[in-house]
């Protein structure tokens, strides 16, 4: 999404609440007394009536989305095979602390991301080398034409925690000097009528079980399609800075992740993905995938 739905909900809650509240404080009694004196049946003005009716509804939705769980839709194949294009997921909004809606400032800390967590976050922007320093792509001094700007909610897996030393060379991933192992499951199986599946099939994608600490999860590899950036590089140091996390997609050769744009600041966290509640493959390419509904995300 290019717009902030939480900000819209917050704005509507404030507008409806202010209209309803000011009316009850300053206008309601006089208006009711005037209509009672005239023997007319009392009705709130249309604007006030709508505000009174919608305020609690919007407030409840805002509170649920901000502090309990928020739905997201997976738009790309960067997290395949764990998350497929068209998966609708739920994100735990209190896993890492309670944050103010729209502003995302943490007000209560309830924990920190662990290695292997699948997290949703606000894309922090691309790191650009400028005069020997790294600046975000939202900065006017960054003139890299290929740098995506901060605008969307992204989803990736936490690979590196603050202070970790990360090295990536091709398919080899080392965390704090220890090689992360993976077991080959077999070739990727998909529907060739879907573009995302067709690409992976054409590139000979294979599926693996990666052992990332205590988390065992699936990844996809297709070296013929892309060569991922190594770490360290000009945007990503080998040691993860304080207050940041290194995140990567499970589709390791087709994911624009921290290997390209740097660390993900803790401030940008939205929550932890935990459940697939719907999966839509598209008309003519599978429709609803009932086998994925209710899948817990690991």
C-alpha positions as CSV (number, residue, x, y, z in Angstrom):
1,X,0.0,0.0,0.0
2,X,1.3,3.5,-0.8
3,X,-1.0,5.1,1.7
4,X,-1.0,4.8,5.5
5,X,-4.3,3.2,6.4
6,X,-3.6,3.6,10.1
7,X,-3.2,7.4,9.6
8,X,-6.5,7.5,7.8
9,X,-8.2,5.6,10.6
10,X,-6.6,7.8,13.2
11,X,-7.7,11.0,11.3
12,X,-11.3,9.7,10.9
13,X,-11.4,8.8,14.6
14,X,-10.3,12.3,15.6
15,X,-12.7,14.0,13.2
16,X,-15.8,11.9,14.2
17,X,-14.9,12.2,17.9
18,X,-14.4,16.0,17.8
19,X,-17.7,16.6,15.9
20,X,-19.7,14.4,18.3
21,X,-17.9,15.7,21.4
22,X,-18.2,19.4,20.6
23,X,-21.9,19.0,19.6
24,X,-22.7,17.3,23.0
25,X,-20.8,19.9,24.9
26,X,-22.0,23.1,23.3
27,X,-25.0,22.6,20.9
28,X,-27.0,19.5,21.9
29,X,-28.9,20.9,25.0
30,X,-29.9,24.2,23.3
31,X,-31.0,22.4,20.1
32,X,-33.0,19.8,22.1
33,X,-34.7,22.4,24.3
34,X,-35.7,24.4,21.2
35,X,-37.2,21.4,19.5
36,X,-39.0,20.3,22.7
37,X,-40.5,23.7,23.1
38,X,-41.7,23.6,19.6
39,X,-43.2,20.1,20.1
40,X,-41.0,18.6,17.4
41,X,-39.4,15.2,17.5
42,X,-35.7,15.4,18.2
43,X,-33.2,14.4,15.6
44,X,-29.4,15.0,15.5
45,X,-28.1,16.8,12.4
46,X,-26.9,14.4,9.7
47,X,-23.2,15.2,10.3
48,X,-23.5,14.7,14.0
49,X,-25.6,11.5,13.6
50,X,-23.1,10.0,11.2
51,X,-20.2,11.0,13.5
52,X,-21.9,9.5,16.6
53,X,-22.6,6.2,14.7
54,X,-19.2,5.9,13.1
55,X,-16.9,7.0,15.9
56,X,-17.1,3.8,18.0
57,X,-16.8,1.6,14.9
58,X,-13.7,3.4,13.6
59,X,-12.2,3.6,17.1
60,X,-12.5,-0.2,17.6
61,X,-11.0,-1.0,14.2
62,X,-8.1,1.4,14.9
63,X,-7.4,-0.2,18.3
64,X,-7.6,-3.7,16.9
65,X,-5.3,-2.9,13.9
66,X,-2.9,-0.9,16.0
67,X,-2.5,-3.0,19.1
68,X,-3.8,-6.5,18.4
69,X,-3.5,-7.8,14.8
70,X,-3.4,-6.2,11.4
71,X,-4.1,-7.9,8.0
72,X,-1.7,-7.7,5.1
73,X,-1.6,-9.1,1.6
74,X,1.6,-10.6,0.1
75,X,2.2,-8.8,-3.2
76,X,5.4,-10.4,-4.4
77,X,7.3,-13.7,-4.4
78,X,10.3,-12.5,-2.3
79,X,9.2,-14.7,0.6
80,X,8.4,-17.9,-1.4
81,X,8.0,-20.7,-0.6
82,X,7.0,-19.6,3.0
83,X,4.6,-17.0,1.8
84,X,3.0,-17.1,-1.6
85,X,1.8,-14.2,-3.8
86,X,-1.8,-13.6,-2.8
87,X,-1.5,-14.9,0.7
88,X,-3.4,-12.8,3.3
89,X,-1.7,-12.8,6.6
90,X,-2.2,-11.6,10.1
91,X,0.5,-9.7,11.9
92,X,0.8,-9.6,15.7
93,X,1.0,-5.9,16.6
94,X,2.1,-6.4,20.2
95,X,4.8,-9.0,19.8
96,X,7.5,-6.3,20.0
97,X,5.7,-3.6,22.0
98,X,2.8,-1.3,21.7
99,X,3.2,1.6,19.2
100,X,1.2,4.7,18.6
101,X,-0.9,4.3,15.4
102,X,0.4,6.2,12.4
103,X,3.4,7.6,14.3
104,X,4.8,4.1,15.1
105,X,6.5,5.4,18.3
106,X,6.9,2.6,20.9
107,X,5.2,3.4,24.1
108,X,5.4,0.0,25.8
109,X,8.2,-2.5,25.2
110,X,7.1,-6.1,25.2
111,X,10.1,-7.8,23.5
112,X,12.5,-7.7,20.5
113,X,12.6,-9.6,17.3
114,X,14.4,-13.0,17.4
115,X,16.5,-14.5,14.7
116,X,14.2,-16.3,12.3
117,X,11.1,-14.2,12.9
118,X,9.1,-13.1,9.9
119,X,8.4,-9.4,10.4
120,X,6.4,-6.7,8.7
121,X,8.1,-3.2,8.7
122,X,7.9,0.1,7.0
123,X,10.5,0.1,4.2
124,X,13.3,2.4,5.5
125,X,14.6,3.4,2.1
126,X,17.7,2.6,0.2
127,X,21.1,3.4,1.5
128,X,23.1,5.6,-0.9
129,X,26.8,6.3,-0.7
130,X,27.1,10.1,-0.6
131,X,30.5,11.8,0.1
132,X,31.8,8.7,1.9
133,X,28.7,8.4,4.1
134,X,25.5,6.3,3.7
135,X,22.2,8.2,3.5
136,X,18.6,7.0,3.0
137,X,17.0,7.3,-0.4
138,X,14.4,9.7,1.1
139,X,17.2,12.2,1.5
140,X,17.5,14.7,-1.3
141,X,21.3,14.1,-1.6
142,X,20.7,10.6,-2.7
143,X,20.5,10.7,-6.5
144,X,20.6,7.0,-7.2
145,X,17.8,6.5,-9.9
146,X,17.3,2.9,-8.9
147,X,16.8,3.6,-5.2
148,X,13.2,2.8,-4.0
149,X,12.0,5.4,-1.6
150,X,10.3,4.7,1.8
151,X,6.6,4.2,1.2
152,X,5.4,0.7,1.8
153,X,5.0,-2.1,4.3
154,X,7.5,-4.9,3.5
155,X,7.9,-8.4,4.9
156,X,11.1,-10.3,5.4
157,X,12.8,-12.7,7.8
158,X,15.2,-11.5,10.5
159,X,18.7,-12.9,9.9
160,X,20.9,-10.6,11.8
161,X,20.4,-9.1,15.3
162,X,22.1,-5.9,16.6
163,X,25.8,-6.7,17.1
164,X,25.8,-9.9,14.9
165,X,28.4,-10.4,12.4
166,X,26.9,-11.5,9.0
167,X,28.7,-12.8,6.0
168,X,27.0,-13.7,2.7
169,X,28.8,-15.2,-0.3
170,X,26.5,-16.7,-2.9
171,X,24.3,-19.3,-1.2
172,X,26.6,-19.4,1.9
173,X,25.3,-17.6,4.9
174,X,27.4,-17.2,8.1
175,X,26.1,-15.8,11.4
176,X,28.7,-14.8,13.9
177,X,31.2,-17.0,12.0
178,X,29.0,-20.1,12.0
179,X,27.7,-21.4,8.7
180,X,23.9,-21.6,8.5
181,X,23.1,-25.1,7.1
182,X,20.3,-26.1,4.7
183,X,19.0,-29.5,3.5
184,X,17.7,-29.8,0.0
185,X,14.1,-30.9,-0.3
186,X,13.8,-31.0,-4.0
187,X,12.7,-29.0,-7.1
188,X,10.2,-26.2,-6.7
189,X,6.7,-27.3,-7.8
190,X,4.2,-24.7,-9.0
191,X,1.6,-23.7,-11.5
192,X,3.3,-22.7,-14.8
193,X,0.2,-20.6,-15.7
194,X,1.2,-18.2,-12.9
195,X,4.0,-15.8,-13.8
196,X,5.7,-16.0,-10.4
197,X,5.7,-19.8,-10.6
198,X,6.8,-19.8,-14.3
199,X,9.9,-17.8,-13.5
200,X,10.9,-20.1,-10.7
201,X,10.3,-23.2,-12.8
202,X,12.2,-21.8,-15.8
203,X,15.1,-21.0,-13.5
204,X,15.3,-24.4,-12.0
205,X,14.3,-23.3,-8.5
206,X,14.9,-25.7,-5.7
207,X,13.4,-25.8,-2.2
208,X,15.5,-26.2,1.0
209,X,15.0,-26.4,4.7
210,X,17.3,-23.8,6.3
211,X,18.4,-24.2,10.0
212,X,18.6,-20.7,11.3
213,X,19.4,-21.2,14.9
214,X,16.4,-22.9,16.5
215,X,14.1,-21.9,13.5
216,X,13.8,-24.4,10.7
217,X,12.1,-22.9,7.6
218,X,11.9,-23.3,3.9
219,X,13.9,-21.2,1.4
220,X,14.1,-21.2,-2.4
221,X,17.2,-21.0,-4.5
222,X,17.5,-20.3,-8.2
223,X,21.1,-19.1,-8.9
224,X,20.4,-18.9,-12.7
225,X,17.9,-16.0,-12.1
226,X,19.9,-13.6,-10.0
227,X,23.2,-13.2,-8.1
228,X,22.4,-11.8,-4.6
229,X,24.7,-9.1,-3.1
230,X,27.4,-10.3,-0.8
231,X,27.9,-9.0,2.7
232,X,29.7,-6.9,3.6
233,X,29.3,-4.4,0.8
234,X,29.2,-0.6,0.3
235,X,25.7,-0.4,1.9
236,X,25.9,-3.2,4.4
237,X,28.7,-3.6,6.9
238,X,29.5,-7.1,8.3
239,X,28.4,-6.1,11.8
240,X,24.7,-5.2,12.3
241,X,24.5,-1.8,13.9
242,X,22.7,-1.2,17.2
243,X,19.0,-0.6,16.9
244,X,18.9,-2.3,13.5
245,X,18.2,-5.7,12.0
246,X,19.4,-7.4,8.9
247,X,16.4,-9.0,7.0
248,X,16.3,-11.2,4.0
249,X,13.6,-12.9,1.8
250,X,13.2,-16.6,1.8
251,X,13.3,-16.5,-2.0
252,X,17.0,-15.9,-1.7
253,X,17.9,-15.1,-5.4
254,X,14.8,-12.9,-6.0
255,X,14.4,-10.7,-3.0
256,X,15.3,-7.0,-2.7
257,X,16.2,-7.1,0.9
258,X,18.8,-5.9,3.4
259,X,21.7,-7.1,1.2
260,X,20.9,-4.2,-1.1
261,X,19.5,-1.4,1.1
262,X,21.1,-2.0,4.5
263,X,19.7,-2.6,7.9
264,X,16.0,-2.3,9.0
265,X,15.7,0.2,11.9
266,X,13.8,-1.0,15.0
267,X,11.7,2.1,14.7
268,X,10.2,0.8,11.4
269,X,8.9,-2.5,12.9
270,X,5.1,-3.1,12.5
271,X,4.8,-6.6,14.0
272,X,5.4,-10.3,13.6
273,X,3.6,-12.3,10.9
274,X,2.0,-15.4,12.5
275,X,-0.9,-16.7,10.4
276,X,-2.2,-17.1,6.8
277,X,-5.9,-16.6,6.9
278,X,-6.6,-16.6,3.2
279,X,-4.8,-17.4,0.0
280,X,-5.9,-16.3,-3.4
281,X,-4.0,-17.6,-6.5
282,X,-6.1,-15.6,-9.0
283,X,-8.8,-16.4,-11.5
284,X,-7.8,-19.3,-13.8
285,X,-4.7,-20.1,-11.8
286,X,-6.0,-21.9,-8.7
287,X,-8.5,-19.5,-7.1
288,X,-8.7,-20.0,-3.3
289,X,-5.9,-22.2,-2.1
290,X,-7.7,-23.9,0.9
291,X,-4.5,-25.9,1.8
292,X,-2.8,-22.7,3.0
293,X,-5.6,-21.3,5.0
294,X,-4.8,-21.5,8.7
295,X,-1.1,-22.1,8.2
296,X,1.1,-20.9,11.0
297,X,4.0,-18.8,9.7
298,X,7.5,-20.1,10.8
